[in-house]
Amino acid sequence: MVMDNPEATDALLPAARRQWLLEHLRDRGVVRITHIARAMGVTPVTVRRDVSDLAAEGLVERVHGGVRLIAPESAESSGADAAPVVGMVVPSLDYYWPEVIRGAQDTAHKRHARLMLRGASYQVDDVRHQVEWMIGSGAVDALLVAPPTAGTGAEDLVAWLTTLPVPLVLVERSAVTGPYRQHVESVRTDHAAGAELAVRHLHAQGHHVIGLATSASSPTSAQIRDGWHHAMTGSGLLPAPEALVAAYYEPDWAVDVDRVLDLCVEHHATALLVHSDREAVSLVQRAEERGIRVPADLSVVAYDDEVARFAHPPLTAMRPPKHAVGSTAVHLVLDRLDQGPDRPVRRVILSSELRERASTGARTAAPR
């Protein structure tokens, strides 16, 4: 994994640091702990903890003031090479996906396997490049991939992935391929059901006009929108505002956040489901600046529950089972590796949880 900004790695999870450290050692041999800490932008204590974990797996050994890779023949004698290597390609290392990766890493460790992590993006070419590197190097025995499943080249990418000579499980994605549209083994969250649950929660609190704001760039948005539509129609609720918005860090967000709040006022919406947390937190802040009280005037539910609890007020949120998604994916792909191609294809769907906090409340007045 190439680190474009080593100084920023302090925010990365242990799996990402581990991969960077192993690749750095392959290039340099023996490396001092202080050098690693400085290059990664973390403390020496963090490096020593990572090194201890790698040493326990027989991948490295500590030397005075530093660390080095164990020679291949030494690894073979220790049994490290016997552990299957599961390659994992995800579109992000800094939002949503870290907890998925932790779940995969924890389960790989319990099942005496190794996880090799590669960061990609939501682009077809980036995912293909990372997978080709893993397969071409002969480094992995199985693959977990979160590919784009819509847009130019996405269908061809999934078809190509299913031709690779190692077991494959899609993570937070589902897809069909081939002339008979066979399902690809997968584990994902039922985001549509999560959105429905959010609407039912708000409806039970007396809200009848429940708006929706979803990220224009997220592949999850379509599922959330489907669930919201289904719940609104099924509950006989009033027409409500719906908006696709830019990510909070994009210039267009400053316009979109006011557009969403204007729509809520125009449609007399008293509640809003927002995907994702970052946009929800920013929207609540802007609402406060405009004199719209949360939850007295507008109840807000965030979707993802990454940082929702740290907002003011703490946001009610739908929480996907991210750790369980990663864990289940490893179980699926290792079972496939053990049992071979005759094992029936599994498609696992997990449910989100509602975490109720201070940003939602009962609607006591009639809709405006």
C-alpha positions as CSV (number, residue, x, y, z in Angstrom):
1,M,0.0,0.0,0.0
2,V,1.5,3.3,-1.1
3,M,1.2,6.0,1.5
4,D,0.7,9.4,-0.2
5,N,0.9,11.2,3.1
6,P,2.9,9.3,5.8
7,E,2.4,12.1,8.3
8,A,-1.4,11.4,8.3
9,T,-1.2,7.7,9.1
10,D,-1.9,8.3,12.8
11,A,-5.6,8.3,11.8
12,L,-5.4,4.9,10.1
13,L,-6.3,1.7,11.7
14,P,-3.9,-1.0,12.7
15,A,-4.4,-3.1,9.6
16,A,-3.3,-0.2,7.4
17,R,-0.3,0.6,9.5
18,R,0.6,-3.1,9.5
19,Q,0.5,-3.3,5.7
20,W,2.6,-0.2,5.4
21,L,5.2,-1.5,7.9
22,L,5.6,-4.8,6.1
23,E,6.1,-3.2,2.7
24,H,8.6,-0.7,4.2
25,L,10.6,-3.6,5.8
26,R,10.6,-5.4,2.5
27,D,12.2,-2.4,0.9
28,R,14.7,-1.6,3.6
29,G,15.4,-4.7,5.6
30,V,16.2,-3.6,9.2
31,V,14.5,-0.4,10.3
32,R,14.7,1.4,13.6
33,I,11.6,1.9,15.7
34,T,12.2,5.7,15.9
35,H,12.4,5.9,12.1
36,I,9.2,4.0,11.6
37,A,7.3,6.2,14.2
38,R,8.6,9.4,12.5
39,A,7.7,8.1,8.9
40,M,4.2,6.9,9.9
41,G,3.4,9.9,12.1
42,V,2.6,7.8,15.2
43,T,4.2,7.3,18.6
44,P,7.0,4.7,19.2
45,V,4.6,3.0,21.6
46,T,2.2,2.4,18.8
47,V,4.9,1.1,16.5
48,R,6.1,-1.3,19.3
49,R,2.6,-2.6,19.7
50,D,2.2,-3.2,16.0
51,V,5.6,-4.9,15.9
52,S,4.7,-7.2,18.8
53,D,1.6,-8.3,16.9
54,L,3.6,-9.0,13.8
55,A,6.3,-10.8,15.8
56,A,3.6,-13.0,17.4
57,E,2.6,-14.1,13.9
58,G,6.1,-15.0,13.0
59,L,6.4,-12.2,10.3
60,V,9.1,-10.0,11.9
61,E,11.6,-10.2,14.7
62,R,12.8,-7.4,17.0
63,V,16.4,-6.5,17.0
64,H,18.2,-3.9,19.2
65,G,16.3,-0.6,18.6
66,G,14.6,-1.9,15.5
67,V,12.8,-4.6,13.6
68,R,13.4,-6.8,10.5
69,L,11.5,-9.2,8.4
70,I,12.0,-12.9,9.1
71,A,13.6,-14.6,6.1
72,P,11.3,-16.7,4.0
73,E,13.0,-19.9,5.2
74,S,12.5,-18.9,8.8
75,A,8.9,-18.1,8.2
76,E,8.4,-21.5,6.6
77,S,9.9,-23.3,9.6
78,S,7.7,-21.3,12.0
79,G,4.6,-22.3,10.1
80,A,3.7,-18.6,9.1
81,D,3.5,-19.5,5.4
82,A,0.9,-22.1,6.1
83,A,-1.6,-19.4,7.2
84,P,-3.9,-18.4,4.3
85,V,-3.7,-14.8,3.2
86,V,-6.9,-13.0,2.6
87,G,-6.6,-9.9,0.3
88,M,-9.0,-7.1,1.1
89,V,-9.6,-4.1,-1.3
90,V,-11.8,-1.3,0.1
91,P,-12.7,2.1,-1.3
92,S,-11.7,4.1,1.8
93,L,-9.5,3.9,4.8
94,D,-10.8,6.8,6.8
95,Y,-14.6,6.6,6.9
96,Y,-17.0,3.7,7.3
97,W,-14.6,1.1,6.2
98,P,-12.1,1.1,9.2
99,E,-14.6,-0.8,11.4
100,V,-15.4,-3.3,8.6
101,I,-11.6,-3.9,8.3
102,R,-11.3,-4.4,12.0
103,G,-14.0,-7.0,11.9
104,A,-12.1,-8.8,9.1
105,Q,-8.8,-8.5,10.8
106,D,-10.2,-9.8,14.2
107,T,-11.7,-12.9,12.5
108,A,-8.7,-13.6,10.3
109,H,-6.6,-13.6,13.4
110,K,-9.0,-16.0,15.2
111,R,-9.0,-18.3,12.2
112,H,-5.2,-18.3,11.9
113,A,-5.3,-16.4,8.6
114,R,-3.5,-13.1,7.6
115,L,-5.2,-10.1,6.1
116,M,-3.5,-8.1,3.4
117,L,-5.2,-4.7,3.0
118,R,-5.1,-2.5,-0.1
119,G,-6.9,0.9,-0.3
120,A,-8.5,1.8,-3.6
121,S,-11.4,4.2,-4.4
122,Y,-14.8,4.1,-5.9
123,Q,-13.3,3.9,-9.4
124,V,-13.3,0.7,-11.5
125,D,-9.7,1.2,-12.6
126,D,-8.4,1.7,-9.1
127,V,-10.0,-1.5,-7.8
128,R,-8.8,-3.5,-10.7
129,H,-5.2,-2.3,-10.3
130,Q,-5.1,-3.3,-6.6
131,V,-6.6,-6.7,-7.3
132,E,-4.2,-7.3,-10.2
133,W,-1.3,-6.5,-8.0
134,M,-2.4,-9.0,-5.4
135,I,-3.1,-11.8,-7.9
136,G,0.0,-11.1,-10.0
137,S,2.3,-11.2,-7.0
138,G,0.8,-14.5,-5.8
139,A,0.4,-13.0,-2.4
140,V,-3.2,-14.0,-1.6
141,D,-5.2,-17.1,-1.3
142,A,-8.7,-15.5,-1.3
143,L,-10.2,-12.0,-1.9
144,L,-12.6,-9.6,-0.2
145,V,-13.5,-6.8,-2.5
146,A,-15.9,-3.8,-2.4
147,P,-16.1,-2.9,-6.1
148,P,-18.4,-0.3,-7.7
149,T,-21.5,-2.1,-8.9
150,A,-23.0,0.6,-11.0
151,G,-21.7,2.9,-13.7
152,T,-19.3,2.5,-16.7
153,G,-17.2,-0.7,-16.4
154,A,-18.7,-1.9,-13.1
155,E,-20.5,-4.9,-14.6
156,D,-17.3,-6.0,-16.5
157,L,-15.2,-5.6,-13.3
158,V,-17.5,-7.9,-11.3
159,A,-17.5,-10.4,-14.2
160,W,-13.6,-10.3,-14.2
161,L,-13.4,-10.7,-10.5
162,T,-15.4,-14.0,-10.7
163,T,-12.9,-15.4,-13.2
164,L,-9.9,-15.0,-10.8
165,P,-8.2,-18.2,-9.5
166,V,-9.0,-17.6,-5.8
167,P,-12.3,-17.5,-3.8
168,L,-14.1,-14.1,-3.9
169,V,-16.6,-12.5,-1.5
170,L,-18.1,-9.1,-2.2
171,V,-18.2,-6.8,0.9
172,E,-21.1,-4.3,1.4
173,R,-22.0,-5.1,-2.2
174,S,-24.2,-7.6,-4.1
175,A,-24.1,-8.5,-7.7
176,V,-25.0,-11.0,-10.4
177,T,-22.9,-12.0,-13.4
178,G,-22.7,-14.4,-16.3
179,P,-25.3,-15.3,-19.0
180,Y,-27.6,-16.7,-16.3
181,R,-27.1,-13.9,-13.8
182,Q,-25.7,-16.0,-11.1
183,H,-25.3,-14.4,-7.7
184,V,-21.8,-13.7,-6.5
185,E,-21.0,-14.7,-2.9
186,S,-21.5,-11.6,-0.7
187,V,-22.2,-10.0,2.7
188,R,-23.9,-6.6,3.0
189,T,-26.0,-4.4,5.1
190,D,-29.7,-4.0,4.3
191,H,-29.5,-0.2,4.1
192,A,-33.1,0.0,2.6
193,A,-34.5,-1.7,5.7
194,G,-32.4,0.6,7.9
195,A,-34.0,3.7,6.2
196,E,-37.4,2.2,6.7
197,L,-36.7,1.7,10.4
198,A,-35.7,5.3,10.7
199,V,-38.9,6.5,9.1
200,R,-41.0,4.2,11.3
201,H,-39.2,5.6,14.4
202,L,-40.0,9.1,13.4
203,H,-43.5,8.4,12.4
204,A,-44.1,6.7,15.8
205,Q,-43.0,10.0,17.4
206,G,-45.8,11.8,15.5
207,H,-43.9,13.1,12.5
208,H,-45.9,13.0,9.2
209,V,-43.6,15.0,6.8
210,I,-40.2,13.2,6.9
211,G,-37.6,14.5,4.4
212,L,-34.5,12.8,3.0
213,A,-31.0,14.1,2.1
214,T,-28.6,11.6,0.6
215,S,-25.1,11.8,-0.7
216,A,-24.9,12.2,-4.5
217,S,-21.5,10.3,-4.6
218,S,-22.3,7.3,-2.3
219,P,-23.3,3.9,-3.7
220,T,-25.4,3.4,-0.6
221,S,-27.7,6.3,-1.3
222,A,-29.9,4.4,-3.8
223,Q,-30.7,1.8,-1.2
224,I,-31.5,4.3,1.5
225,R,-33.7,6.2,-0.9
226,D,-35.6,3.0,-1.8
227,G,-36.2,2.2,1.8
228,W,-37.4,5.8,2.6
229,H,-39.8,5.7,-0.3
230,H,-41.2,2.3,0.7
231,A,-41.7,3.4,4.3
232,M,-43.3,6.7,3.4
233,T,-45.7,5.1,0.8
234,G,-46.5,2.2,3.1
235,S,-47.3,4.4,6.0
236,G,-49.4,6.8,3.9
237,L,-47.3,9.8,4.9
238,L,-47.5,13.2,3.3
239,P,-45.3,14.2,0.4
240,A,-41.9,15.2,1.7
241,P,-38.7,16.9,0.4
242,E,-36.0,14.8,-1.1
243,A,-32.6,16.0,-2.1
244,L,-29.3,14.6,-3.4
245,V,-26.4,16.6,-1.8
246,A,-22.7,17.1,-2.2
247,A,-20.3,15.8,0.4
248,Y,-19.8,18.2,3.3
249,Y,-16.2,18.9,2.3
250,E,-17.1,19.8,-1.3
251,P,-17.8,23.5,-2.2
252,D,-21.4,22.7,-3.3
253,W,-22.3,21.6,0.2
254,A,-22.6,25.2,1.4
255,V,-25.4,25.7,-1.1
256,D,-26.9,22.3,-0.6
257,V,-27.3,22.5,3.2
258,D,-29.4,25.7,2.9
259,R,-31.3,24.2,0.0
260,V,-32.3,21.2,2.2
261,L,-33.3,23.4,5.1
262,D,-35.3,25.6,2.7
263,L,-37.1,22.5,1.4
264,C,-38.0,21.5,4.9
265,V,-39.5,24.9,5.7
266,E,-41.4,25.0,2.4
267,H,-42.9,21.5,2.9
268,H,-43.4,21.9,6.6
269,A,-41.2,18.9,7.3
270,T,-40.7,18.2,11.0
271,A,-38.1,15.4,10.5
272,L,-35.2,14.5,8.2
273,L,-33.1,11.5,7.5
274,V,-29.6,12.4,6.4
275,H,-26.9,10.2,4.8
276,S,-24.3,10.4,6.1
277,D,-23.1,11.5,9.6
278,R,-20.8,14.2,8.4
279,E,-23.5,15.9,6.4
280,A,-26.0,15.4,9.3
281,V,-23.7,17.1,11.8
282,S,-23.0,20.0,9.5
283,L,-26.7,20.4,8.7
284,V,-27.7,20.5,12.4
285,Q,-25.0,23.2,12.9
286,R,-26.4,25.3,10.0
287,A,-30.0,24.8,11.3
288,E,-28.9,26.2,14.6
289,E,-27.4,29.3,12.9
290,R,-30.7,29.8,11.1
291,G,-32.8,29.5,14.3
292,I,-34.2,26.1,13.4
293,R,-34.1,24.1,16.7
294,V,-33.2,20.4,16.7
295,P,-35.3,18.5,17.7
296,A,-38.0,21.0,18.7
297,D,-38.5,22.3,15.1
298,L,-36.7,19.5,13.2
299,S,-35.9,16.0,14.3
300,V,-32.8,14.6,12.5
301,V,-31.6,11.0,12.1
302,A,-28.1,10.4,10.7
303,Y,-27.2,7.3,8.7
304,D,-23.8,5.5,9.4
305,D,-23.2,6.4,13.1
306,E,-19.5,7.2,12.7
307,V,-19.4,10.5,14.6
308,A,-23.1,11.1,15.3
309,R,-22.8,10.7,19.0
310,F,-20.3,13.5,19.2
311,A,-22.5,16.1,17.7
312,H,-24.5,18.8,19.7
313,P,-27.1,17.6,20.3
314,P,-26.0,13.9,20.0
315,L,-27.7,12.6,16.8
316,T,-30.0,9.7,16.7
317,A,-28.5,7.4,14.0
318,M,-28.9,4.2,12.1
319,R,-25.8,2.1,12.7
320,P,-24.8,-0.5,10.1
321,P,-23.2,-3.7,11.6
322,K,-19.8,-2.8,10.1
323,H,-17.6,-5.0,12.3
324,A,-20.0,-8.0,11.7
325,V,-19.8,-7.4,7.9
326,G,-16.0,-7.7,7.9
327,S,-16.1,-10.7,10.2
328,T,-18.7,-12.5,8.2
329,A,-16.9,-11.8,4.9
330,V,-13.7,-13.5,6.3
331,H,-15.7,-16.5,7.5
332,L,-17.4,-16.9,4.1
333,V,-14.2,-16.7,2.1
334,L,-12.2,-19.0,4.4
335,D,-15.1,-21.5,4.4
336,R,-15.1,-21.4,0.6
337,L,-11.3,-21.9,0.6
338,D,-11.6,-24.9,2.9
339,Q,-14.7,-26.5,1.2
340,G,-14.0,-25.8,-2.5
341,P,-16.2,-24.8,-5.4
342,D,-19.1,-27.2,-4.6
343,R,-20.1,-25.2,-1.5
344,P,-23.4,-23.4,-2.2
345,V,-23.1,-19.7,-2.7
346,R,-23.9,-17.6,0.4
347,R,-25.5,-14.2,0.3
348,V,-25.6,-12.8,3.8
349,I,-27.7,-9.7,4.6
350,L,-27.3,-8.0,7.9
351,S,-29.5,-5.4,9.6
352,S,-28.7,-1.9,10.9
353,E,-29.6,-0.8,14.4
354,L,-31.3,2.4,15.6
355,R,-29.3,4.3,18.2
356,E,-31.7,6.8,19.7
357,R,-30.2,10.1,21.0
358,A,-31.2,13.7,21.6
359,S,-31.8,14.9,18.0
360,T,-35.2,13.3,17.7
361,G,-38.3,13.8,19.8
362,A,-42.1,13.6,19.8
363,R,-44.0,16.0,17.6
364,T,-46.7,17.5,19.7
365,A,-48.0,20.2,17.4
366,A,-49.9,19.6,14.1
367,P,-47.7,20.0,10.9
368,R,-47.3,23.7,10.0
